[in-house]
Amino acid sequence: QRRLQIAKLEVQAALPVVQALTPVHEPGGQLVLRGKASVLGVSATVDVLVAARDGKLVVAPTGLFSAFATLTLYDDPQIHVQSVSAATVPGGVRFVARGKLT
């Protein structure tokens, strides 16, 4: 099993309208992050899901738009991503994806 570390900035870059992401829940190898989104002057608290899907690491908003706004954070045909987690470290949060070499 291999570990892949994903920087918080990489998650932020995939979702530029969502700021200040923090982990709030880790259901079954997935990770729910909460942040503040601002679009056209309207701000709201949003949750996004970081998860392994089809061997890739993806991020998507939770709720109705998740099927339409899924973005791939990591995709390597040699590594099949299986799960993701987060841990608090000095100065922030470390995201860790686990997977198998194919």
Secondary structure, DSSP 8 states (H G I E B T S, - for coil): -EEEEE-HHHHHHH-TTEEEEEEEE--TT-EEEEEEEEETTEEEEEEEEEEEETTEEEEEESSTTTTTS-EEEE-BTTEEEEEEEEEEETTEEEEEEEEEE-
